[in-house]
Amino acid sequence: MTSERAPKTWKTRGIYNTYLDASEIKELLLSNDDTGELEVKIRRCGPGGIRFKIKTYFPEPKNEKKQTNTKTKSSRNSKRTR
């Protein structure tokens, strides 16, 4: 069985004229990340690919336990028993 996962939602952090500028910002972002979960990539953009875009992705925290609304369930059950 294959499990389907939602695609990552990448955010654009900035567009730079040189790869060196983009690389410096990428290293700064990664050094400021304490969790180690931040992903950063540099992509070419602009006409002819002459500029460089920094994109970041940080995974959303997963809730291990799902909270159910017991008030809603009990109010539905009480209406049925009347």
ChimeraX attribute file (.defattr): number of C-alpha atoms within 10 A of each C-alpha:
attribute: neighborCount
match mode: 1-to-1
recipient: residues
	/A:1	3
	/A:2	4
	/A:3	5
	/A:4	6
	/A:5	6
	/A:6	6
	/A:7	6
	/A:8	10
	/A:9	11
	/A:10	15
	/A:11	12
	/A:12	14
	/A:13	14
	/A:14	13
	/A:15	19
	/A:16	18
	/A:17	13
	/A:18	13
	/A:19	17
	/A:20	11
	/A:21	12
	/A:22	22
	/A:23	16
	/A:24	10
	/A:25	16
	/A:26	19
	/A:27	11
	/A:28	11
	/A:29	15
	/A:30	16
	/A:31	10
	/A:32	10
	/A:33	11
	/A:34	8
	/A:35	8
	/A:36	10
	/A:37	12
	/A:38	14
	/A:39	15
	/A:40	19
	/A:41	14
	/A:42	18
	/A:43	13
	/A:44	16
	/A:45	15
	/A:46	11
	/A:47	7
	/A:48	7
	/A:49	10
	/A:50	12
	/A:51	16
	/A:52	21
	/A:53	20
	/A:54	22
	/A:55	18
	/A:56	19
	/A:57	15
	/A:58	15
	/A:59	11
	/A:60	7
	/A:61	6
	/A:62	6
	/A:63	7
	/A:64	6
	/A:65	6
	/A:66	6
	/A:67	7
	/A:68	8
	/A:69	8
	/A:70	9
	/A:71	9
	/A:72	9
	/A:73	10
	/A:74	11
	/A:75	10
	/A:76	11
	/A:77	11
	/A:78	9
	/A:79	8
	/A:80	8
	/A:81	6
	/A:82	5
